[in-house]
Amino acid sequence: MLQIRSVVKVADNSGAKLIRIFTVLGGSRKRYAQIGEIVVASVQSAEPRKAIKKKDIVKCVVVRQRHPIRRPDGYVIRFDENAVVIIDDKKEPKGTRVFGPVPREIRDKGYETIFSMAEEVV
């Protein structure tokens, strides 16, 4: 569960390292974003000589969260950190690699490209 003003790690190679969330898409009173939801954020730190620079406004999809996720079969999964992947307007990732584990719920939400680029699926 990520909320407004959360500083989150970026899990792809688009150039951004940290972002700060300032809007959760999905309704005017939506406060928290969970796995598979889109947030709008500002880049806080970025790698030099990459496509995405500091202070850029980007859309991201949440791929990891510290808050536990309950699955229908009874399992509960939880990650060590919060992380996002930067996407474009067509919901395709801007980077070419995704670092770290990604849950199966990402594929169910319609992000097959992020799912296929992930190193590990949980």
N, CA, C and O atoms as CSV, one atom per row, in Angstrom:
chain,resi,resn,atom,element,x,y,z
A,1,MET,N,N,0.846,-1.174,0.000
A,1,MET,CA,C,0.000,0.000,0.000
A,1,MET,C,C,0.889,1.234,0.000
A,1,MET,O,O,1.523,1.562,1.003
A,2,LEU,N,N,0.924,1.898,-1.120
A,2,LEU,CA,C,1.713,3.108,-1.263
A,2,LEU,C,C,0.780,4.299,-1.260
A,2,LEU,O,O,-0.303,4.251,-1.843
A,3,GLN,N,N,1.195,5.353,-0.613
A,3,GLN,CA,C,0.354,6.531,-0.533
A,3,GLN,C,C,1.078,7.742,-1.096
A,3,GLN,O,O,2.240,7.653,-1.492
A,4,ILE,N,N,0.394,8.860,-1.130
A,4,ILE,CA,C,0.967,10.088,-1.646
A,4,ILE,C,C,2.168,10.484,-0.793
A,4,ILE,O,O,2.138,10.351,0.430
A,5,ARG,N,N,3.229,10.974,-1.444
A,5,ARG,CA,C,4.509,11.399,-0.869
A,5,ARG,C,C,5.407,10.230,-0.480
A,5,ARG,O,O,6.433,10.444,0.166
A,6,SER,N,N,5.057,9.006,-0.849
A,6,SER,CA,C,5.941,7.869,-0.618
A,6,SER,C,C,7.110,7.956,-1.595
A,6,SER,O,O,6.917,8.236,-2.779
A,7,VAL,N,N,8.326,7.715,-1.096
A,7,VAL,CA,C,9.503,7.646,-1.952
A,7,VAL,C,C,9.773,6.174,-2.207
A,7,VAL,O,O,9.933,5.390,-1.272
A,8,VAL,N,N,9.822,5.800,-3.496
A,8,VAL,CA,C,9.829,4.401,-3.895
A,8,VAL,C,C,10.997,4.134,-4.839
A,8,VAL,O,O,11.394,5.004,-5.615
A,9,LYS,N,N,11.541,2.924,-4.764
A,9,LYS,CA,C,12.616,2.496,-5.646
A,9,LYS,C,C,12.047,2.134,-7.011
A,9,LYS,O,O,10.926,1.635,-7.113
A,10,VAL,N,N,12.832,2.390,-8.068
A,10,VAL,CA,C,12.437,2.022,-9.425
A,10,VAL,C,C,13.131,0.713,-9.780
A,10,VAL,O,O,14.343,0.588,-9.607
A,11,ALA,N,N,12.370,-0.265,-10.278
A,11,ALA,CA,C,12.878,-1.612,-10.508
A,11,ALA,C,C,13.173,-1.901,-11.973
A,11,ALA,O,O,13.121,-3.058,-12.390
A,12,ASP,N,N,13.481,-0.870,-12.770
A,12,ASP,CA,C,13.847,-1.107,-14.167
A,12,ASP,C,C,15.064,-0.268,-14.537
A,12,ASP,O,O,15.598,0.470,-13.708
A,13,ASN,N,N,15.499,-0.388,-15.797
A,13,ASN,CA,C,16.703,0.326,-16.222
A,13,ASN,C,C,16.380,1.551,-17.066
A,13,ASN,O,O,17.120,1.866,-17.997
A,14,SER,N,N,15.307,2.235,-16.763
A,14,SER,CA,C,14.908,3.420,-17.514
A,14,SER,C,C,15.771,4.630,-17.194
A,14,SER,O,O,15.801,5.579,-17.978
A,15,GLY,N,N,16.467,4.627,-16.075
A,15,GLY,CA,C,17.330,5.740,-15.706
A,15,GLY,C,C,16.994,6.348,-14.361
A,15,GLY,O,O,17.866,6.935,-13.720
A,16,ALA,N,N,15.761,6.224,-13.919
A,16,ALA,CA,C,15.367,6.759,-12.612
A,16,ALA,C,C,15.764,5.774,-11.516
A,16,ALA,O,O,15.733,4.560,-11.720
A,17,LYS,N,N,16.136,6.306,-10.350
A,17,LYS,CA,C,16.472,5.451,-9.210
A,17,LYS,C,C,15.396,5.522,-8.135
A,17,LYS,O,O,14.955,4.491,-7.627
A,18,LEU,N,N,14.973,6.733,-7.787
A,18,LEU,CA,C,13.933,6.940,-6.779
A,18,LEU,C,C,12.878,7.877,-7.335
A,18,LEU,O,O,13.187,8.799,-8.090
A,19,ILE,N,N,11.630,7.635,-6.958
A,19,ILE,CA,C,10.536,8.523,-7.343
A,19,ILE,C,C,9.710,8.865,-6.104
A,19,ILE,O,O,9.749,8.151,-5.101
A,20,ARG,N,N,8.968,9.961,-6.187
A,20,ARG,CA,C,8.029,10.330,-5.123
A,20,ARG,C,C,6.633,10.374,-5.732
A,20,ARG,O,O,6.383,11.098,-6.696
A,21,ILE,N,N,5.739,9.594,-5.159
A,21,ILE,CA,C,4.363,9.502,-5.652
A,21,ILE,C,C,3.597,10.763,-5.268
A,21,ILE,O,O,3.682,11.227,-4.131
A,22,PHE,N,N,2.842,11.318,-6.232
A,22,PHE,CA,C,1.973,12.441,-5.871
A,22,PHE,C,C,0.533,12.246,-6.290
A,22,PHE,O,O,-0.308,13.077,-5.949
A,23,THR,N,N,0.206,11.184,-7.015
A,23,THR,CA,C,-1.190,10.878,-7.330
A,23,THR,C,C,-1.351,9.376,-7.520
A,23,THR,O,O,-0.503,8.711,-8.115
A,24,VAL,N,N,-2.449,8.865,-7.007
A,24,VAL,CA,C,-2.824,7.478,-7.253
A,24,VAL,C,C,-4.014,7.513,-8.198
A,24,VAL,O,O,-5.057,8.076,-7.864
A,25,LEU,N,N,-3.866,6.913,-9.382
A,25,LEU,CA,C,-4.951,6.949,-10.366
A,25,LEU,C,C,-6.025,5.941,-10.003
A,25,LEU,O,O,-5.739,4.897,-9.417
A,26,GLY,N,N,-7.273,6.264,-10.357
A,26,GLY,CA,C,-8.363,5.336,-10.107
A,26,GLY,C,C,-9.522,5.940,-9.354
A,26,GLY,O,O,-10.391,5.204,-8.887
A,27,GLY,N,N,-9.569,7.237,-9.219
A,27,GLY,CA,C,-10.663,7.877,-8.508
A,27,GLY,C,C,-10.169,9.099,-7.773
A,27,GLY,O,O,-8.985,9.202,-7.453
A,28,SER,N,N,-11.064,10.022,-7.506
A,28,SER,CA,C,-10.642,11.274,-6.878
A,28,SER,C,C,-10.269,11.101,-5.408
A,28,SER,O,O,-9.493,11.895,-4.876
A,29,ARG,N,N,-10.802,10.084,-4.745
A,29,ARG,CA,C,-10.507,9.901,-3.320
A,29,ARG,C,C,-9.641,8.668,-3.055
A,29,ARG,O,O,-9.535,8.219,-1.914
A,30,LYS,N,N,-9.036,8.134,-4.081
A,30,LYS,CA,C,-8.193,6.949,-3.905
A,30,LYS,C,C,-6.914,7.355,-3.191
A,30,LYS,O,O,-6.184,8.229,-3.660
A,31,ARG,N,N,-6.644,6.718,-2.056
A,31,ARG,CA,C,-5.509,7.116,-1.225
A,31,ARG,C,C,-4.310,6.206,-1.368
A,31,ARG,O,O,-3.171,6.668,-1.293
A,32,TYR,N,N,-4.545,4.918,-1.572
A,32,TYR,CA,C,-3.453,3.950,-1.544
A,32,TYR,C,C,-3.383,3.189,-2.859
A,32,TYR,O,O,-4.404,2.895,-3.481
A,33,ALA,N,N,-2.155,2.876,-3.272
A,33,ALA,CA,C,-1.941,2.061,-4.471
A,33,ALA,C,C,-1.427,0.700,-4.044
A,33,ALA,O,O,-0.589,0.599,-3.148
A,34,GLN,N,N,-1.924,-0.338,-4.680
A,34,GLN,CA,C,-1.459,-1.690,-4.409
A,34,GLN,C,C,-0.838,-2.262,-5.672
A,34,GLN,O,O,-0.736,-1.570,-6.686
A,35,ILE,N,N,-0.431,-3.494,-5.619
A,35,ILE,CA,C,0.258,-4.113,-6.751
A,35,ILE,C,C,-0.630,-4.096,-7.986
A,35,ILE,O,O,-1.804,-4.461,-7.929
A,36,GLY,N,N,-0.044,-3.662,-9.113
A,36,GLY,CA,C,-0.757,-3.613,-10.375
A,36,GLY,C,C,-1.485,-2.313,-10.639
A,36,GLY,O,O,-2.095,-2.170,-11.699
A,37,GLU,N,N,-1.449,-1.357,-9.723
A,37,GLU,CA,C,-2.138,-0.085,-9.922
A,37,GLU,C,C,-1.156,0.981,-10.397
A,37,GLU,O,O,0.045,0.898,-10.140
A,38,ILE,N,N,-1.685,1.979,-11.092
A,38,ILE,CA,C,-0.855,3.023,-11.694
A,38,ILE,C,C,-0.808,4.244,-10.782
A,38,ILE,O,O,-1.824,4.659,-10.224
A,39,VAL,N,N,0.387,4.810,-10.641
A,39,VAL,CA,C,0.596,6.036,-9.880
A,39,VAL,C,C,1.327,7.037,-10.773
A,39,VAL,O,O,2.023,6.654,-11.713
A,40,VAL,N,N,1.160,8.314,-10.469
A,40,VAL,CA,C,1.898,9.380,-11.138
A,40,VAL,C,C,2.910,9.899,-10.142
A,40,VAL,O,O,2.581,10.150,-8.983
A,41,ALA,N,N,4.165,10.063,-10.603
A,41,ALA,CA,C,5.234,10.390,-9.671
A,41,ALA,C,C,6.237,11.334,-10.302
A,41,ALA,O,O,6.256,11.545,-11.515
A,42,SER,N,N,7.073,11.898,-9.434
A,42,SER,CA,C,8.161,12.781,-9.841
A,42,SER,C,C,9.479,12.080,-9.559
A,42,SER,O,O,9.648,11.469,-8.504
A,43,VAL,N,N,10.409,12.164,-10.495
A,43,VAL,CA,C,11.705,11.510,-10.327
A,43,VAL,C,C,12.540,12.324,-9.346
A,43,VAL,O,O,12.748,13.520,-9.550
A,44,GLN,N,N,13.018,11.680,-8.284
A,44,GLN,CA,C,13.819,12.337,-7.257
A,44,GLN,C,C,15.316,12.196,-7.508
A,44,GLN,O,O,16.076,13.131,-7.256
A,45,SER,N,N,15.741,11.044,-7.998
A,45,SER,CA,C,17.140,10.879,-8.372
A,45,SER,C,C,17.210,9.979,-9.590
A,45,SER,O,O,16.407,9.059,-9.744
A,46,ALA,N,N,18.184,10.253,-10.459
A,46,ALA,CA,C,18.293,9.518,-11.711
A,46,ALA,C,C,19.759,9.315,-12.065
A,46,ALA,O,O,20.638,10.035,-11.593
A,47,GLU,N,N,20.000,8.309,-12.912
A,47,GLU,CA,C,21.350,8.056,-13.404
A,47,GLU,C,C,21.686,9.087,-14.478
A,47,GLU,O,O,20.795,9.531,-15.202
A,48,PRO,N,N,22.952,9.476,-14.591
A,48,PRO,CA,C,23.323,10.447,-15.632
A,48,PRO,C,C,23.274,9.830,-17.021
A,48,PRO,O,O,23.464,8.625,-17.185
A,49,ARG,N,N,23.018,10.668,-18.019
A,49,ARG,CA,C,23.013,10.284,-19.434
A,49,ARG,C,C,22.014,9.179,-19.758
A,49,ARG,O,O,22.309,8.279,-20.544
A,50,LYS,N,N,20.850,9.248,-19.161
A,50,LYS,CA,C,19.769,8.305,-19.467
A,50,LYS,C,C,18.550,9.097,-19.945
A,50,LYS,O,O,18.540,10.326,-19.892
A,51,ALA,N,N,17.530,8.385,-20.411
A,51,ALA,CA,C,16.354,9.037,-21.001
A,51,ALA,C,C,15.537,9.802,-19.965
A,51,ALA,O,O,14.991,10.860,-20.276
A,52,ILE,N,N,15.443,9.293,-18.752
A,52,ILE,CA,C,14.619,9.929,-17.725
A,52,ILE,C,C,15.516,10.735,-16.788
A,52,ILE,O,O,16.499,10.215,-16.261
A,53,LYS,N,N,15.174,11.995,-16.586
A,53,LYS,CA,C,15.981,12.910,-15.778
A,53,LYS,C,C,15.270,13.225,-14.465
A,53,LYS,O,O,14.095,12.904,-14.282
A,54,LYS,N,N,15.997,13.851,-13.570
A,54,LYS,CA,C,15.420,14.304,-12.309
A,54,LYS,C,C,14.337,15.348,-12.599
A,54,LYS,O,O,14.462,16.141,-13.532
A,55,LYS,N,N,13.294,15.338,-11.802
A,55,LYS,CA,C,12.134,16.235,-11.886
A,55,LYS,C,C,11.168,15.880,-13.015
A,55,LYS,O,O,10.187,16.599,-13.208
A,56,ASP,N,N,11.399,14.819,-13.757
A,56,ASP,CA,C,10.443,14.389,-14.775
A,56,ASP,C,C,9.192,13.824,-14.100
A,56,ASP,O,O,9.270,13.241,-13.018
A,57,ILE,N,N,8.053,14.001,-14.742
A,57,ILE,CA,C,6.792,13.443,-14.263
A,57,ILE,C,C,6.538,12.158,-15.050
A,57,ILE,O,O,6.496,12.174,-16.280
A,58,VAL,N,N,6.370,11.051,-14.337
A,58,VAL,CA,C,6.239,9.746,-14.982
A,58,VAL,C,C,5.037,8.992,-14.423
A,58,VAL,O,O,4.583,9.256,-13.310
A,59,LYS,N,N,4.528,8.042,-15.222
A,59,LYS,CA,C,3.514,7.101,-14.746
A,59,LYS,C,C,4.212,5.787,-14.448
A,59,LYS,O,O,5.103,5.365,-15.186
A,60,CYS,N,N,3.804,5.146,-13.367
A,60,CYS,CA,C,4.451,3.907,-12.939
A,60,CYS,C,C,3.386,2.903,-12.517
A,60,CYS,O,O,2.268,3.266,-12.150
A,61,VAL,N,N,3.764,1.635,-12.580
A,61,VAL,CA,C,2.909,0.565,-12.070
A,61,VAL,C,C,3.636,-0.072,-10.884
A,61,VAL,O,O,4.837,-0.333,-10.951
A,62,VAL,N,N,2.911,-0.316,-9.817
A,62,VAL,CA,C,3.491,-0.879,-8.600
A,62,VAL,C,C,3.739,-2.373,-8.819
A,62,VAL,O,O,2.818,-3.106,-9.179
A,63,VAL,N,N,4.991,-2.834,-8.601
A,63,VAL,CA,C,5.313,-4.247,-8.784
A,63,VAL,C,C,5.684,-4.942,-7.478
A,63,VAL,O,O,5.630,-6.170,-7.403
A,64,ARG,N,N,6.058,-4.186,-6.447
A,64,ARG,CA,C,6.344,-4.789,-5.134
A,64,ARG,C,C,5.847,-3.846,-4.047
A,64,ARG,O,O,5.911,-2.624,-4.184
A,65,GLN,N,N,5.348,-4.440,-2.961
A,65,GLN,CA,C,4.928,-3.641,-1.812
A,65,GLN,C,C,5.215,-4.407,-0.531
A,65,GLN,O,O,5.180,-5.638,-0.506
A,66,ARG,N,N,5.497,-3.670,0.524
A,66,ARG,CA,C,5.809,-4.286,1.802
A,66,ARG,C,C,4.560,-4.839,2.490
A,66,ARG,O,O,4.642,-5.791,3.266
A,67,HIS,N,N,3.424,-4.248,2.207
A,67,HIS,CA,C,2.169,-4.700,2.812
A,67,HIS,C,C,1.833,-6.103,2.287
A,67,HIS,O,O,1.906,-6.324,1.078
A,68,PRO,N,N,1.472,-7.043,3.144
A,68,PRO,CA,C,1.204,-8.414,2.695
A,68,PRO,C,C,0.028,-8.502,1.714
A,68,PRO,O,O,-0.945,-7.754,1.812
A,69,ILE,N,N,0.148,-9.428,0.776
A,69,ILE,CA,C,-0.906,-9.685,-0.211
A,69,ILE,C,C,-1.446,-11.083,0.059
A,69,ILE,O,O,-0.677,-12.040,0.146
A,70,ARG,N,N,-2.755,-11.204,0.191
A,70,ARG,CA,C,-3.373,-12.515,0.405
A,70,ARG,C,C,-3.884,-13.037,-0.931
A,70,ARG,O,O,-4.583,-12.342,-1.668
A,71,ARG,N,N,-3.516,-14.276,-1.220
A,71,ARG,CA,C,-3.950,-14.914,-2.457
A,71,ARG,C,C,-5.161,-15.793,-2.180
A,71,ARG,O,O,-5.395,-16.177,-1.034
A,72,PRO,N,N,-5.941,-16.120,-3.222
A,72,PRO,CA,C,-7.146,-16.933,-3.014
A,72,PRO,C,C,-6.872,-18.319,-2.437
A,72,PRO,O,O,-7.733,-18.887,-1.766
A,73,ASP,N,N,-5.677,-18.874,-2.691
A,73,ASP,CA,C,-5.371,-20.212,-2.175
A,73,ASP,C,C,-4.873,-20.190,-0.730
A,73,ASP,O,O,-4.537,-21.240,-0.182
A,74,GLY,N,N,-4.820,-19.011,-0.105
A,74,GLY,CA,C,-4.452,-18.917,1.298
A,74,GLY,C,C,-3.045,-18.423,1.557
A,74,GLY,O,O,-2.727,-18.039,2.682
A,75,TYR,N,N,-2.190,-18.424,0.540
A,75,TYR,CA,C,-0.824,-17.929,0.715
A,75,TYR,C,C,-0.829,-16.429,0.940
A,75,TYR,O,O,-1.687,-15.705,0.435
A,76,VAL,N,N,0.143,-15.986,1.707
A,76,VAL,CA,C,0.353,-14.562,1.908
A,76,VAL,C,C,1.786,-14.265,1.491
A,76,VAL,O,O,2.724,-14.883,1.995
A,77,ILE,N,N,1.960,-13.311,0.561
A,77,ILE,CA,C,3.312,-12.944,0.159
A,77,ILE,C,C,3.576,-11.504,0.554
A,77,ILE,O,O,2.663,-10.682,0.634
A,78,ARG,N,N,4.843,-11.218,0.799
A,78,ARG,CA,C,5.251,-9.899,1.259
A,78,ARG,C,C,6.664,-9.666,0.770
A,78,ARG,O,O,7.492,-10.576,0.824
A,79,PHE,N,N,6.959,-8.460,0.290
A,79,PHE,CA,C,8.277,-8.122,-0.221
A,79,PHE,C,C,9.038,-7.267,0.786
A,79,PHE,O,O,8.450,-6.690,1.701
A,80,ASP,N,N,10.348,-7.196,0.604
A,80,ASP,CA,C,11.197,-6.421,1.511
A,80,ASP,C,C,11.137,-4.929,1.236
A,80,ASP,O,O,11.486,-4.130,2.105
A,81,GLU,N,N,10.705,-4.542,0.054
A,81,GLU,CA,C,10.719,-3.127,-0.319
A,81,GLU,C,C,9.545,-2.817,-1.235
A,81,GLU,O,O,8.906,-3.716,-1.782
A,82,ASN,N,N,9.279,-1.534,-1.389
A,82,ASN,CA,C,8.299,-1.060,-2.355
A,82,ASN,C,C,9.043,-0.735,-3.638
A,82,ASN,O,O,10.127,-0.153,-3.589
A,83,ALA,N,N,8.484,-1.098,-4.783
A,83,ALA,CA,C,9.136,-0.822,-6.059
A,83,ALA,C,C,8.101,-0.637,-7.155
A,83,ALA,O,O,6.996,-1.175,-7.089
A,84,VAL,N,N,8.485,0.147,-8.177
A,84,VAL,CA,C,7.615,0.430,-9.314
A,84,VAL,C,C,8.394,0.242,-10.613
A,84,VAL,O,O,9.624,0.195,-10.612
A,85,VAL,N,N,7.659,0.135,-11.722
A,85,VAL,CA,C,8.232,0.108,-13.064
A,85,VAL,C,C,7.612,1.265,-13.829
A,85,VAL,O,O,6.393,1.430,-13.822
A,86,ILE,N,N,8.441,2.066,-14.487
A,86,ILE,CA,C,7.959,3.225,-15.235
A,86,ILE,C,C,7.363,2.753,-16.560
A,86,ILE,O,O,7.956,1.945,-17.275
A,87,ILE,N,N,6.169,3.279,-16.871
A,87,ILE,CA,C,5.473,2.890,-18.101
A,87,ILE,C,C,5.177,4.130,-18.936
A,87,ILE,O,O,5.259,5.257,-18.448
A,88,ASP,N,N,4.829,3.904,-20.220
A,88,ASP,CA,C,4.438,5.000,-21.098
A,88,ASP,C,C,2.908,5.074,-21.173
A,88,ASP,O,O,2.207,4.421,-20.400
A,89,ASP,N,N,2.409,5.870,-22.107
A,89,ASP,CA,C,0.955,6.047,-22.208
A,89,ASP,C,C,0.229,4.797,-22.682
A,89,ASP,O,O,-0.965,4.646,-22.427
A,90,LYS,N,N,0.941,3.886,-23.378
A,90,LYS,CA,C,0.330,2.652,-23.856
A,90,LYS,C,C,0.498,1.507,-22.859
A,90,LYS,O,O,0.249,0.351,-23.200
A,91,LYS,N,N,0.911,1.812,-21.647
A,91,LYS,CA,C,1.110,0.853,-20.562
A,91,LYS,C,C,2.214,-0.158,-20.866
A,91,LYS,O,O,2.177,-1.292,-20.386
A,92,GLU,N,N,3.192,0.259,-21.663
A,92,GLU,CA,C,4.366,-0.555,-21.947
A,92,GLU,C,C,5.536,0.004,-21.142
A,92,GLU,O,O,5.646,1.222,-21.008
A,93,PRO,N,N,6.409,-0.838,-20.605
A,93,PRO,CA,C,7.527,-0.332,-19.802
A,93,PRO,C,C,8.521,0.452,-20.647
A,93,PRO,O,O,8.772,0.106,-21.801
A,94,LYS,N,N,9.088,1.514,-20.067
A,94,LYS,CA,C,10.085,2.318,-20.773
A,94,LYS,C,C,11.448,1.656,-20.749
A,94,LYS,O,O,12.239,1.845,-21.673
A,95,GLY,N,N,11.739,0.891,-19.721
A,95,GLY,CA,C,13.012,0.190,-19.640
A,95,GLY,C,C,12.957,-1.121,-20.402
A,95,GLY,O,O,11.906,-1.543,-20.885
A,96,THR,N,N,14.143,-1.766,-20.497
A,96,THR,CA,C,14.214,-3.038,-21.210
A,96,THR,C,C,14.450,-4.208,-20.271
A,96,THR,O,O,14.434,-5.361,-20.700
A,97,ARG,N,N,14.667,-3.923,-18.997
A,97,ARG,CA,C,14.863,-4.981,-18.001
A,97,ARG,C,C,14.098,-4.627,-16.731
A,97,ARG,O,O,13.898,-3.453,-16.419
A,98,VAL,N,N,13.675,-5.656,-16.006
A,98,VAL,CA,C,13.024,-5.468,-14.709
A,98,VAL,C,C,13.837,-6.242,-13.686
A,98,VAL,O,O,14.070,-7.440,-13.848
A,99,PHE,N,N,14.267,-5.560,-12.636
A,99,PHE,CA,C,15.112,-6.170,-11.618
A,99,PHE,C,C,14.278,-6.644,-10.442
A,99,PHE,O,O,13.287,-6.012,-10.077
A,100,GLY,N,N,14.679,-7.751,-9.855
A,100,GLY,CA,C,14.031,-8.257,-8.659
A,100,GLY,C,C,12.786,-9.074,-8.957
A,100,GLY,O,O,12.361,-9.184,-10.107
A,101,PRO,N,N,12.200,-9.650,-7.899
A,101,PRO,CA,C,11.018,-10.494,-8.076
A,101,PRO,C,C,9.762,-9.675,-8.393
A,101,PRO,O,O,9.638,-8.511,-8.014
A,102,VAL,N,N,8.848,-10.324,-9.095
A,102,VAL,CA,C,7.570,-9.722,-9.472
A,102,VAL,C,C,6.488,-10.746,-9.176
A,102,VAL,O,O,6.676,-11.919,-9.496
A,103,PRO,N,N,5.358,-10.361,-8.578
A,103,PRO,CA,C,4.300,-11.338,-8.278
A,103,PRO,C,C,3.493,-11.713,-9.515
A,103,PRO,O,O,3.485,-10.989,-10.510
A,104,ARG,N,N,2.814,-12.860,-9.435
A,104,ARG,CA,C,1.963,-13.322,-10.537
A,104,ARG,C,C,0.798,-12.375,-10.800
A,104,ARG,O,O,0.266,-12.340,-11.910
A,105,GLU,N,N,0.404,-11.618,-9.801
A,105,GLU,CA,C,-0.747,-10.720,-9.949
A,105,GLU,C,C,-0.523,-9.667,-11.041
A,105,GLU,O,O,-1.488,-9.130,-11.584
A,106,ILE,N,N,0.732,-9.369,-11.364
A,106,ILE,CA,C,1.037,-8.401,-12.419
A,106,ILE,C,C,0.501,-8.890,-13.766
A,106,ILE,O,O,-0.059,-8.108,-14.534
A,107,ARG,N,N,0.671,-10.181,-14.050
A,107,ARG,CA,C,0.166,-10.738,-15.308
A,107,ARG,C,C,-1.358,-10.691,-15.325
A,107,ARG,O,O,-1.955,-10.400,-16.362
A,108,ASP,N,N,-1.993,-10.974,-14.188
A,108,ASP,CA,C,-3.449,-10.965,-14.115
A,108,ASP,C,C,-4.029,-9.571,-14.330
A,108,ASP,O,O,-5.159,-9.436,-14.798
A,109,LYS,N,N,-3.255,-8.521,-13.989
A,109,LYS,CA,C,-3.718,-7.146,-14.165
A,109,LYS,C,C,-3.522,-6.646,-15.596
A,109,LYS,O,O,-3.974,-5.550,-15.928
A,110,GLY,N,N,-2.849,-7.437,-16.458
A,110,GLY,CA,C,-2.709,-7.068,-17.861
A,110,GLY,C,C,-1.346,-6.541,-18.258
A,110,GLY,O,O,-1.217,-5.932,-19.321
A,111,TYR,N,N,-0.333,-6.751,-17.450
A,111,TYR,CA,C,1.013,-6.276,-17.767
A,111,TYR,C,C,1.906,-7.454,-18.138
A,111,TYR,O,O,2.847,-7.780,-17.414
A,112,GLU,N,N,1.606,-8.096,-19.276
A,112,GLU,CA,C,2.358,-9.274,-19.699
A,112,GLU,C,C,3.810,-8.951,-20.026
A,112,GLU,O,O,4.693,-9.773,-19.779
A,113,THR,N,N,4.072,-7.762,-20.580
A,113,THR,CA,C,5.447,-7.416,-20.947
A,113,THR,C,C,6.325,-7.261,-19.706
A,113,THR,O,O,7.476,-7.697,-19.706
A,114,ILE,N,N,5.801,-6.650,-18.661
A,114,ILE,CA,C,6.560,-6.524,-17.414
A,114,ILE,C,C,6.779,-7.909,-16.819
A,114,ILE,O,O,7.865,-8.210,-16.323
A,115,PHE,N,N,5.761,-8.740,-16.866
A,115,PHE,CA,C,5.837,-10.094,-16.335
A,115,PHE,C,C,6.906,-10.908,-17.053
A,115,PHE,O,O,7.661,-11.643,-16.415
A,116,SER,N,N,6.975,-10.782,-18.373
A,116,SER,CA,C,7.946,-11.567,-19.151
A,116,SER,C,C,9.371,-11.052,-18.978
A,116,SER,O,O,10.318,-11.826,-19.118
A,117,MET,N,N,9.550,-9.767,-18.677
A,117,MET,CA,C,10.899,-9.220,-18.497
A,117,MET,C,C,11.456,-9.443,-17.101
A,117,MET,O,O,12.644,-9.211,-16.875
A,118,ALA,N,N,10.642,-9.884,-16.168
A,118,ALA,CA,C,11.069,-10.020,-14.773
A,118,ALA,C,C,12.105,-11.135,-14.616
A,118,ALA,O,O,12.055,-12.154,-15.305
A,119,GLU,N,N,13.045,-10.914,-13.694
A,119,GLU,CA,C,14.053,-11.930,-13.380
A,119,GLU,C,C,13.447,-13.139,-12.709
A,119,GLU,O,O,13.782,-14.284,-13.015
A,120,GLU,N,N,12.533,-12.853,-11.776
A,120,GLU,CA,C,11.963,-13.927,-10.953
A,120,GLU,C,C,10.488,-13.634,-10.733
A,120,GLU,O,O,10.094,-12.484,-10.540
A,121,VAL,N,N,9.671,-14.692,-10.763
A,121,VAL,CA,C,8.233,-14.572,-10.545
A,121,VAL,C,C,7.883,-15.293,-9.261
A,121,VAL,O,O,8.269,-16.444,-9.060
A,122,VAL,N,N,7.152,-14.614,-8.392
A,122,VAL,CA,C,6.766,-15.200,-7.095
A,122,VAL,C,C,5.289,-15.518,-7.114
A,122,VAL,O,O,4.752,-16.018,-6.126
